[in-house]
């Protein structure tokens, strides 16, 4: 019974550590840099409009950056 309790505690700890790492990665992605429309076109990108998501710059290498 004690082993089962220790395994449960270890699993809960591992889950919390994984969730905090995921949260940190999501926060980093949410604070990605923005670009202006003229900067986008100067770099060879195109500005596209996404419904309910705003404007995005699609660069020639395929990356998407939010337009401010």
Buried (B, 14 or more C-beta within 10 A) or exposed (E): EEEEEEEEEEEEEEEEEEEEEEEEEEEEEEEEEEBEEEBBEEEEBEBEEEEEEEBBBBBEEEEEBBBE
